[in-house]
Amino acid sequence: MDFEAFPEKVWLSTPTMHGEELIYMKEAFETNWMSTIGVNINEVEKLLAAKLGCRYSVALSAGTASLHLAMKLAGEKLYGMPEIGKGALFGHRVFCSDMTFDATVNPVVYEGGIPVFIDTEYDTWNMDPVALEKAFEIYPEVRLIVVAHLYGTPSKIDEIKAIADKHGALIVEDAAESLGATYKGKQTGTFGDYNCISFNGNKIITGSSGGMFLTDCEEDAKKVRKWSTQSRENAPWYQHEELGYNYRMSNVIAGVVRGQIPYLEEHIAQKKAIYERYKEGFKGLPVTMNPYDKKNSEPNFWLSCMLIDPEFLCKQERGEQKALYIHEHGKSCPTEILETLAKYNAEGRPVWKPMHMQPIYRMNGFVTRDGNGRARTNAYIVGSVTDVGVDLFNRGLCLPSDNKMTPEQQDKVIEIIRGCFE
Ligand SMILES: *Cc1c(COP(=O)(O)O)cnc(C)c1O
């Protein structure tokens, strides 16, 4: 390939600021509400609850903080108040999305729960309802499901909810990546019993950091608000009856989020255009884009991803830390494409390495649609159809999806990737 490298790096996904963010940040400064109280926080809570169609919202320091307090709420509801020092999910198994960021799952462990991973399906790259049903056969005692919407694509919400209802289980919805995405016309982040979103720097809109808890239950919202501010009781002194956390959003961060909210739709439109341009540009290559349910859902297209057809995957070996590949004519692999993109100063990323493959969770259960994934396959076979997560990890990658990428830059990315298959 006779390309020059990009003079300026083409990123996976970076913050896109518009100007209002600075006005609201400055307002916090000038009014001296440089604190975890202030107008920006109130506004952000109000605006997002209205936008999503949810009664209550609590602005927090991170999406992970929101997920943590969601686990705590779920645990207390299901199993009662724990002793101090024991998490509310202590010793209880929890079904979790497998192909996701580990922030979906770690909060289960903060509360003493034991994640059991549910394999992924090919239609949306999210939790497989068939595997979830299987998991209830193996672990009928489970009462909590944590489901993420990968890369902004809604999961099979109706199917998952029906299974949850059938087994009397609650749902924590991790909509950290999917803000603005809809399922049957309803926003993600409103389907769960407990709902979490994130304003981390690379998300569709950002506060540089931050997160939010959403619910229709006033009592739950009050609890989260109280826990997030060190669980102070209503007394003249600092009175504490419960374990507290310092999880509240800063009014400065809230200023950034407040300035970003009006641009959510614009960002989604830009991300969608990027997705469509890749789709068009890859015509004739043995690849597909990350799929979604066109009938029922509208993703936010946060990250565009591609999947290489199995017969067109060149030899690729991935250890715990390093990857190797052998180029073959007409074929390629995620490692080759990512290394080539990096050579030209563009940033891609492997798809999330499934949680059941992570050393930290190697002892946890993993259920595929065929049953217990651990007992059946200790070795992970490339292209194995019984372990969808491994298959997607081997063949998939995230493409540069920054909404400031120009069509010209994107065309060049497409040409670089085409070159990998020569
Ligand atoms: C980003 C992310 C989180 C965590 O959000 P933070 O605000 O970074 O704590 C949780 N789950 C998923 C799926 C994410 O992508």
The ligand as an SDF file (V2000), in Angstrom:
LIG
                    3D

 15 15  0  0  0  0  0  0  0  0999 V2000
  -17.9520    2.6610   30.0760 C   0  0  0  0  0  0  0  0  0  0  0  0
  -18.6900    1.4840   30.5680 C   0  0  0  0  0  0  0  0  0  0  0  0
  -18.9940    1.3140   31.9280 C   0  0  0  0  0  0  0  0  0  0  0  0
  -18.4230    2.1730   33.0050 C   0  0  0  0  0  0  0  0  0  0  0  0
  -18.6780    3.4900   32.9570 O   0  0  0  0  0  0  0  0  0  0  0  0
  -17.6720    4.5220   33.6920 P   0  0  0  0  0  0  0  0  0  0  0  0
  -18.4200    5.7810   33.6400 O   0  0  0  0  0  0  0  0  0  0  0  0
  -16.4070    4.5170   32.8930 O   0  0  0  0  0  0  0  0  0  0  0  0
  -17.4560    4.0170   35.0810 O   0  0  0  0  0  0  0  0  0  0  0  0
  -19.7820    0.2620   32.2940 C   0  0  0  0  0  0  0  0  0  0  0  0
  -20.2240   -0.6300   31.3970 N   0  0  0  0  0  0  0  0  0  0  0  0
  -19.9420   -0.5310   30.0980 C   0  0  0  0  0  0  0  0  0  0  0  0
  -20.4980   -1.5440   29.1560 C   0  0  0  0  0  0  0  0  0  0  0  0
  -19.1350    0.5080   29.6370 C   0  0  0  0  0  0  0  0  0  0  0  0
  -18.8170    0.5820   28.3470 O   0  0  0  0  0  0  0  0  0  0  0  0
  1  2  1  0
  2  3  1  0
  2 14  2  0
  3  4  1  0
  3 10  2  0
  4  5  1  0
  5  6  1  0
  6  7  2  0
  6  8  1  0
  6  9  1  0
 10 11  1  0
 11 12  2  0
 12 13  1  0
 12 14  1  0
 14 15  1  0
M  END
$$$$
